[in-house]
């Protein structure tokens, strides 16, 4: 790690082209040019050739200006309005390697770029999501500073004390680390001693302090059905179960759903709220030209109907190559990849995440 990265290096988000900026703002490039020409929005970074490039912060400022002059408020700022509850999404599966972290971070980043205020909560002791945000959990959060500090049974900290700002405008992070595993070990003892609030309420209770600051909270769950996962589920308003379309993964998911149902029945009987606005299956690492995969996807759609997201997330070398440098497809430059490969990956991710966004809007009654 020390050889690969300078000790004081920090991640930075790239700039976006005028076309990308217009797409994210939901306007045409000609209207964006006109806004600059009329002096209605601030100047941005311009190359010697006259091309404009926008930072995520520029997009946020433009969005606020556009919304202030829009015919109806909320046209460009689509987050929570008065009376809306915070949307809490859990990405989960029993099986490692099903793309939970990849899906969670791309959803968080797409929503942030579209103007939502997002909090990512990493509750996987392996801390992959935390690493993708440029932190080194084995150094930065070895003894303290993780979600564990806010939900532990003895002397918990307020949730705001562990939240970290990230390099990505619009996203804050509640980091994970190996200390989180302690929660799994301490909970049986706490149940015997009847420590309040119980494990399934601790996450929701801790989040109440900060939820007013966010539109969406996203959990990246560990690949197991432990106390951490159940605490996240009890705090969630929506669930996304990632699944790779092959028979071993489907068989594993079947077991996972059966176990979840049994465990959550017990937790529900103990007083945990188990009401979700939506539960969806996200087809992950999909290869459209793979015959057996197409059969599995058809089987899942037949079985679960509308509960399977329409858009699958494609298996792409762009996603895996970006991951080699701890980056996402939204962070890397298009010029670093084969253009067709990059465009296919981005289109696939956008389709999935825009579908998730529409579920959030529907949950808010829009």
Beta strands, then each sheet from edge to edge (+ up, - down):
strand 1: 16-17
strand 2: 45-46
strand 3: 52-54
strand 4: 87-92
strand 5: 118-122
strand 6: 163-165
strand 7: 171-174
strand 8: 216-220
strand 9: 238-244
strand 10: 278-284
sheet 1: 1+ 3- 2+
sheet 2: 6+ 7- 5- 8- 4- 9- 10-
end
